[in-house]
């Protein structure tokens, strides 16, 4: 771990958090942590076309759509807070890594927005190389915000408990939803479609809405793979691959295995050109059998008309299959 810079964030009174990327996984923890430290939390607005366009103008072409959106969110907070919180997320252990963009994000934001005098508050989570767990990283971060060791532990305990409650609530709500679908019979039961996507796509109204909105308009019930019990999903993923390096992709694949018999179809959604998804989605298409799968990629240039046409065709196929029709493959 790096040398501790004691109290170097002590003067930061308001913390800006971009509502993008891992915010959709850890947002509850982050907000609770800073509020427990007595800081004001300033969130960027929800994603819209203007934010995506602004982020795209700041990015190189090779950045994925979600990263471009993140830079738009970060830029929108400049001047609205004392510092941006941009953690460096490497991994939670062996075969539990995050995409490399999450590890490099603090440097990317600081360098991209250097002409705007942006201040970045960060911490490092890297279990395999630096032996820095999530808890260690946030305890150190609290000290840098001027908290005492006791205050730091209290902030972490409160925040981590709130995140755990939110995760349990999501998993519980999903289980009740799937159970209620199973209790319905015949025409009364809507199609259950498992949406397999990173949380920053699945739960972003602008990015993921281009997929979830038409599904719901057609009367399908969307089940989110990322809301499955993470511990169970992660364990199940090792039956699929012993070597896959990315934790979120592992959890998504594990959710497919856990929910496979309880859904009618699967929709894979990726942001162009996501590296981890390009590998795991191909493996899913080849190895997951017995359920129709629709593989979609969204980017900043493509409109929604083509997506909606493919989604409508997919739902029609599922309805035909549900009525007893045969669909080859």
C-alpha positions as a printed Julia matrix, in Angstrom:
329×3 Matrix{Float64}:
   0.0     0.0     0.0
   1.09    3.58   -0.58
   2.38    5.95    2.07
  -0.49    7.31    4.14
  -1.0    11.05    3.62
  -2.62   11.83    6.95
  -5.39   14.47    6.82
  -4.76   15.56    3.21
  -8.52   15.49    2.55
  -9.47   17.04    5.9
 -10.51   20.32    4.28
 -12.9    18.61    1.87
 -16.44   19.36    3.02
 -18.43   18.24   -0.03
 -17.71   15.05   -1.98
 -18.9    14.59   -5.57
 -19.78   11.07   -6.7
 -20.38   10.37  -10.4
 -23.61    8.38  -10.74
 -22.03    5.86  -13.11
 -19.9     2.67  -13.29
 -19.41    1.13   -9.82
 -21.76    3.63   -8.19
 -24.49    1.22   -9.27
 -22.81   -1.51   -7.21
 -21.42    0.37   -4.21
 -23.37    3.64   -4.18
 -25.11    2.91   -0.89
 -21.78    2.23    0.82
 -20.1     5.31   -0.6
 -22.88    7.72    0.28
 -23.33    6.35    3.8
 -19.57    6.41    4.43
 -19.1    10.08    3.6
 -22.25   11.17    5.37
 -21.09    9.31    8.48
 -17.88   11.36    8.24
 -19.99   14.52    8.23
 -19.49   15.36    4.56
 -22.04   16.55    2.07
 -22.52   14.11   -0.78
 -23.15   15.62   -4.21
 -24.37   13.2    -6.87
 -24.29   13.91  -10.57
 -27.66   13.86  -12.3
 -28.9    10.68  -13.92
 -27.36    9.83  -17.28
 -28.74   11.64  -20.3
 -27.63   12.25  -23.87
 -25.78   15.45  -22.94
 -23.66   13.66  -20.31
 -22.78   10.85  -22.73
 -21.86   13.33  -25.46
 -19.74   15.39  -23.05
 -17.92   12.27  -21.86
 -17.4    11.09  -25.41
 -15.75   14.39  -26.3
 -13.31   13.88  -23.4
 -12.53   10.23  -24.23
 -10.47    8.37  -26.76
 -12.46    6.28  -29.2
 -11.33    3.01  -27.59
 -13.09    3.76  -24.29
 -16.29    1.81  -23.75
 -19.63    3.62  -23.69
 -19.93    3.26  -19.92
 -16.5     4.87  -19.38
 -17.42    7.74  -21.67
 -20.6     8.28  -19.7
 -18.58    8.24  -16.47
 -16.32   11.05  -17.66
 -19.4    13.06  -18.53
 -20.71   12.54  -15.0
 -17.34   13.48  -13.47
 -17.02   16.63  -15.56
 -20.53   17.73  -14.59
 -19.51   17.78  -10.91
 -16.52   20.1   -11.34
 -17.26   23.26   -9.4
 -20.19   21.67   -7.56
 -18.07   20.02   -4.83
 -14.68   20.24   -3.15
 -13.42   16.91   -4.49
 -14.52   13.99   -6.62
 -14.48   10.53   -5.05
 -12.93    8.15   -7.59
 -11.72    4.88   -6.02
  -9.14    2.62   -7.63
 -10.76   -0.82   -7.69
  -8.32   -3.57   -8.6
  -9.68   -6.78   -7.18
 -11.23   -8.47   -4.15
  -8.93  -11.47   -4.39
  -7.68  -14.13   -6.81
 -10.06  -14.53   -9.79
 -12.11  -11.67   -8.31
 -10.81   -8.76  -10.36
 -12.46   -5.71  -11.82
 -11.92   -4.41  -15.32
  -8.61   -2.55  -15.51
 -10.46    0.7   -16.24
 -11.69    0.71  -12.64
  -8.15    0.51  -11.3
  -6.94    3.32  -13.57
  -9.99    5.55  -13.1
  -8.5     8.07  -10.6
  -5.58    8.81  -12.94
  -7.89    8.93  -15.95
 -10.19   11.46  -14.3
  -7.36   13.6   -12.88
  -5.52   13.77  -16.19
  -8.58   14.23  -18.38
  -9.89   17.09  -16.22
  -6.52   18.58  -15.24
  -7.29   21.88  -16.97
 -10.36   22.28  -14.75
  -8.38   22.08  -11.5
 -10.27   19.02  -10.38
  -9.35   17.45   -7.04
  -9.66   13.68   -6.77
 -10.04   11.84   -3.46
  -9.26    8.17   -3.9
  -8.4     4.89   -2.22
  -6.96    1.59   -3.47
  -8.67   -1.79   -3.24
  -6.21   -4.48   -4.33
  -6.15   -7.67   -2.31
  -3.82   -9.78   -4.44
  -0.91   -7.36   -4.89
  -1.21   -4.74   -2.16
  -3.16   -6.78    0.44
  -5.57   -3.84    0.6
  -9.12   -5.03    1.28
 -12.18   -2.84    0.87
 -12.3    -2.35    4.63
  -8.59   -1.41    4.78
  -8.99    1.07    1.93
 -11.92    2.88    3.5
 -10.42    2.97    6.99
  -7.35    4.65    5.52
  -9.52    6.99    3.49
 -11.41    8.06    6.61
  -8.11    8.94    8.31
  -7.19   11.06    5.33
 -10.46   12.93    5.8
  -9.35   13.75    9.34
 -11.31   11.08   11.19
  -9.96    9.41   14.29
  -9.4     5.63   14.16
 -12.6     5.17   16.15
 -14.57    7.44   13.81
 -13.11    5.65   10.81
 -14.24    2.26   12.09
 -17.71    3.59   12.87
 -18.06    5.09    9.38
 -17.0     1.83    7.74
 -19.25   -0.29    9.95
 -22.28    1.88    9.28
 -21.66    2.1     5.54
 -20.88   -1.58    5.03
 -23.97   -2.61    6.99
 -26.16   -0.33    4.88
 -24.7    -1.8     1.69
 -25.27   -5.32    2.97
 -28.88   -4.49    3.8
 -29.43   -3.02    0.34
 -27.91   -6.11   -1.31
 -30.02   -8.46    0.81
 -33.15   -6.47    0.04
 -32.5    -6.66   -3.7
 -31.81  -10.41   -3.55
 -34.91  -10.98   -1.41
 -37.11   -8.95   -3.74
 -35.8   -10.94   -6.7
 -36.53  -14.24   -5.0
 -40.08  -13.15   -4.22
 -40.57  -11.98   -7.81
 -39.35  -15.27   -9.28
 -41.47  -17.25   -6.8
 -44.57  -15.24   -7.71
 -43.97  -15.9   -11.41
 -43.63  -19.61  -10.71
 -46.98  -19.6    -8.91
 -48.81  -18.26  -11.98
 -50.21  -20.62  -14.55
 -50.76  -20.53  -18.3
 -51.58  -17.25  -20.0
 -51.65  -15.41  -16.68
 -47.91  -15.74  -16.27
 -45.87  -13.07  -18.05
 -42.6   -13.96  -19.71
 -39.68  -13.93  -17.28
 -36.58  -12.55  -18.99
 -33.22  -12.54  -17.27
 -31.29   -9.36  -18.06
 -27.58  -10.13  -17.82
 -25.63   -6.87  -17.73
 -23.26   -4.93  -15.52
 -25.2    -2.89  -12.96
 -24.06    0.36  -14.58
 -25.99   -0.69  -17.68
 -28.88   -2.62  -16.16
 -29.87    0.11  -13.69
 -28.99    3.23  -15.64
 -32.31    4.58  -16.97
 -30.67    6.04  -20.08
 -28.17    3.32  -21.0
 -30.15    0.28  -19.89
 -33.57    1.78  -20.48
 -33.21    1.18  -24.22
 -33.49   -2.53  -23.37
 -35.66   -2.72  -20.26
 -38.3    -0.25  -21.46
 -39.32   -2.18  -24.62
 -39.27   -5.47  -22.7
 -41.65   -4.09  -20.11
 -43.84   -2.41  -22.75
 -44.32   -5.84  -24.29
 -45.5    -7.21  -20.97
 -42.38   -9.16  -20.0
 -41.09   -9.25  -16.44
 -37.41   -8.33  -16.25
 -35.3   -10.23  -13.72
 -31.91   -8.59  -13.12
 -28.99  -11.01  -12.94
 -26.91   -8.63  -10.81
 -29.55   -8.7    -8.06
 -29.15  -12.42   -7.38
 -27.5   -13.42   -4.12
 -23.88  -12.53   -4.88
 -22.29  -15.15   -2.64
 -24.32  -17.98   -4.15
 -23.84  -16.67   -7.69
 -20.09  -16.32   -7.24
 -19.82  -19.87   -5.91
 -21.89  -21.22   -8.8
 -19.7   -19.45  -11.36
 -16.76  -21.75  -10.6
 -18.79  -24.63  -12.05
 -18.72  -22.67  -15.31
 -15.06  -21.56  -15.25
 -12.23  -22.04  -12.79
 -10.06  -19.31  -14.3
 -12.3   -16.39  -15.27
 -10.62  -13.3   -13.74
 -13.56  -10.85  -13.36
 -15.8   -10.87  -10.31
 -18.83   -9.11  -11.79
 -18.89  -11.35  -14.85
 -18.57  -14.33  -12.52
 -21.58  -13.19  -10.51
 -23.63  -12.64  -13.66
 -22.82  -16.09  -15.0
 -23.54  -17.62  -11.6
 -26.92  -15.91  -11.62
 -27.71  -17.5   -14.99
 -26.93  -20.92  -13.55
 -29.04  -20.28  -10.43
 -32.04  -18.91  -12.32
 -31.82  -20.92  -15.54
 -34.84  -23.15  -14.85
 -37.0   -20.29  -13.6
 -36.88  -17.92  -16.57
 -38.03  -18.09  -20.19
 -35.15  -16.32  -21.94
 -31.91  -14.46  -21.45
 -30.87  -11.04  -22.76
 -27.16  -10.24  -22.64
 -26.37   -6.52  -22.79
 -22.86   -5.07  -23.2
 -21.45   -1.59  -23.73
 -19.29   -1.37  -26.84
 -16.4    -2.32  -26.78
 -16.3    -4.02  -23.35
 -13.34   -6.43  -23.22
 -14.5    -8.74  -20.4
 -18.0    -9.02  -21.85
 -16.68   -9.81  -25.32
 -15.11  -12.95  -23.86
 -17.74  -14.0   -21.33
 -20.76  -13.33  -23.54
 -19.26  -15.53  -26.24
 -18.74  -18.29  -23.67
 -22.33  -17.91  -22.46
 -23.7   -18.14  -26.0
 -21.72  -21.31  -26.64
 -22.09  -23.07  -23.32
 -25.46  -22.13  -21.81
 -28.04  -24.41  -23.4
 -31.78  -24.82  -23.06
 -32.89  -21.17  -23.08
 -33.12  -18.7   -25.97
 -30.47  -15.98  -25.67
 -30.42  -12.52  -27.24
 -27.03  -10.78  -27.3
 -27.17   -6.97  -27.57
 -24.42   -4.34  -27.71
 -25.16   -0.66  -27.13
 -22.97    2.25  -28.16
 -23.18    6.01  -28.46
 -23.79    6.04  -32.21
 -26.53    3.46  -32.63
 -30.16    4.45  -32.2
 -32.8     2.49  -30.31
 -34.94    1.46  -33.28
 -32.75   -1.48  -34.21
 -32.57   -2.65  -30.59
 -36.34   -2.49  -30.2
 -36.9    -4.5   -33.37
 -34.59   -7.27  -32.16
 -36.17   -7.24  -28.69
 -39.69   -7.43  -30.12
 -38.72  -10.37  -32.34
 -37.11  -12.13  -29.38
 -40.21  -11.7   -27.21
 -42.42  -12.99  -30.04
 -40.23  -16.1   -30.3
 -40.49  -16.7   -26.55
 -44.27  -16.33  -26.64
 -44.51  -18.78  -29.54
 -42.31  -21.23  -27.66
 -44.38  -20.81  -24.49
 -47.52  -21.76  -26.42
 -45.87  -25.0   -27.49
 -44.26  -23.94  -30.73
 -40.85  -25.36  -31.61
 -37.94  -23.0   -32.1
 -34.82  -24.57  -33.61
 -31.62  -23.92  -31.54
